[in-house]
Amino acid sequence: MSNPFDAKEFTTVEDELGFPQPNRENFLSYIKSINPSDLENIKVDRSDVG
């Protein structure tokens, strides 16, 4: 996953506050789409990476 801020130079405070807004909206939309039972019942097993 890439960081959208890596290649971005600082411009203005307004621009800095507005830049992440689309990503925030997409993230909130994704969170709202998750079924609550999935959050309770799906186990993420990451034992293979440490």
N, C-alpha and C positions, 0 to 999 in steps of 0.2 A: 504494500500500500504506500503510495507516495504522499508527501506532505505538500499541499497546494501553496504553502507559505515559503517553501524553500527558494523558489525562483522569483519571488515577489519582493520588490524594493518598497520601502516605506514612502508614502506620498503625503496623505493628510489623515487626520484622525477620522474624519467622516468616511474616507475610503477604507481605512483599516477596519472600521466597524461594519461597513456594508459588505466587504469582500466575503466574509464567511457566511453571510445570510443564506444563500442558496444551499450550501452544504448543511447548515443547521436545519433548514426546512426539510431537506431530503432525509436527514437523520431522524427527525421527529416523526415524519410520515412513516418511515420504516418501523420505528418503535411502536407506533399506534397500530401497525398491521400485524404485529406478533400476537398470536393467540396466547392468552394468559396461561392456559394449561401447558403450552409448550415451555414456558418459563419455569414451570414447576416440575415437569416430567422429563425434559431432555437433558441428558448428562453430556457434558463436553469433556472428553478424555484427551488430555494433552500430555500424558505420561511419556509419550515417545520423544518429547522435546525437553525433558528435564524434570 
